[in-house]
Amino acid sequence: MAALVVGIVSMIGSIVLVGGVFGVVGLALGVVALTRAQRSGVGRGLALTGLVTSFLAIVVSVLLAFCAVWYADKTQKCYRPDSFQQYSQCVHQQLTGH
């Protein structure tokens, strides 16, 4: 049950990049829960669901981190605008190449 709860929290948290940390914890708890479920025969579904949600949260967090780094690299010239409109125009130019 703990792996499932942490997995769900990590999925929600992956949007703000902290889900990866919770995902690692959920993954560890899921492995422990799966091992116990194999011995006792109870809770295998919850353990697998916790493992899957935790793994997905890690993947989403990593992808979002790469996207954030890519965006920051592409728009680094735009970080000191005089106005939001100027920033928007600069970002548009950097991303489209115009």
Secondary structure by P-SEA (a helix, b strand, c coil): caaaaaaaaaaaaccccaaaaaaaaaaaaaaaaaaaaaacccaaaaaaaaaaaaaaaaaaaaaaaaaaaaaaaacccccccccaaaaaaaaaaaaacc
